[in-house]
Amino acid sequence: MSEMNNQPNKNRKIFIVVFIAFVALFAYISYDMSSRTTAPWNKPKQLKRALPGATPDADSLKLDSLLKEVE
């Protein structure tokens, strides 16, 4: 009779361990994805850091289509 009492307790421990492992794995994958993704409002900043000359400054009237200053 004591073996039947022990079985649900063992299953509960296995469930808790698997649940914690699943949640930890899911949290790690979520963090990894979020660290590799740029928010839409930060994309111009990211482009400016990656390619400093790729985006025009605030005064774009001084720039032609080839990003050269017009005199």
PyMOL commands that set and color helices and strands:
alter all, ss='L'
color gray80, all
select helices_A, chain A and resi 2-36+40-50+60-62
alter helices_A, ss='H'
color red, helices_A
deselect
rebuild
show_as cartoon
